[in-house]
């Protein structure tokens, strides 16, 4: 009934892009940000279902996300 308002977080839009890392073997998905210059991936949260993905998208004000295997 009483929900906390979600806080909008920001990320470095010039140097990073949102990525959904997906495992081919286990199906595990991790949402985070990939540095465009170094290729380093920074994990933010584990995605277990569509509700987790929706929460990640709303938290960072995203409209689409790329999957990377």
C-alpha positions as CSV (number, residue, x, y, z in Angstrom):
1,X,0.0,0.0,0.0
2,X,2.8,2.4,0.9
3,X,5.6,2.3,-1.6
4,X,8.8,4.2,-1.4
5,X,9.2,6.5,-4.4
6,X,11.9,5.2,-6.6
7,X,15.0,7.4,-6.8
8,X,16.3,8.1,-10.3
9,X,19.9,7.4,-10.6
10,X,22.2,8.6,-13.3
11,X,25.2,7.1,-15.2
12,X,27.9,8.5,-17.5
13,X,26.1,8.6,-20.8
14,X,29.2,9.8,-22.7
15,X,31.5,6.9,-21.6
16,X,29.2,4.0,-20.8
17,X,26.2,2.2,-22.2
18,X,23.6,0.1,-20.4
19,X,24.1,-3.7,-21.2
20,X,22.3,-6.8,-20.1
21,X,25.0,-9.6,-19.8
22,X,23.3,-12.9,-20.6
23,X,24.9,-16.4,-20.0
24,X,24.2,-18.8,-22.8
25,X,24.7,-21.9,-20.5
26,X,22.8,-20.9,-17.4
27,X,20.5,-18.2,-18.6
28,X,21.7,-15.9,-15.9
29,X,21.3,-12.2,-16.6
30,X,23.1,-9.3,-15.0
31,X,22.3,-5.6,-15.8
32,X,25.0,-3.0,-15.7
33,X,27.1,-0.5,-17.7
34,X,29.9,-1.1,-20.1
35,X,32.7,1.4,-20.6
36,X,33.0,2.3,-24.3
37,X,36.7,3.0,-24.1
38,X,38.0,0.1,-21.9
39,X,35.2,-2.5,-22.5
40,X,35.0,-3.1,-18.7
41,X,31.6,-4.1,-17.5
42,X,30.3,-2.8,-14.1
43,X,27.6,-5.0,-12.6
44,X,24.6,-3.2,-11.0
45,X,22.0,-5.9,-10.3
46,X,21.0,-9.5,-11.0
47,X,18.0,-9.8,-13.2
48,X,15.8,-12.8,-12.1
49,X,12.5,-11.8,-13.8
50,X,10.9,-9.1,-15.8
51,X,10.0,-7.1,-12.7
52,X,13.8,-6.8,-11.9
53,X,14.5,-5.6,-15.4
54,X,11.6,-3.1,-15.2
55,X,13.0,-1.8,-11.9
56,X,16.5,-1.4,-13.4
57,X,15.1,0.4,-16.5
58,X,13.0,2.8,-14.4
59,X,15.8,3.5,-11.9
60,X,18.1,4.7,-14.6
61,X,15.4,6.1,-16.8
62,X,16.1,3.8,-19.8
63,X,13.9,3.0,-22.7
64,X,15.9,0.1,-24.2
65,X,18.9,-2.1,-23.3
66,X,21.2,-4.2,-25.4
67,X,21.9,-7.9,-24.7
68,X,25.4,-9.2,-24.8
69,X,26.3,-12.8,-24.6
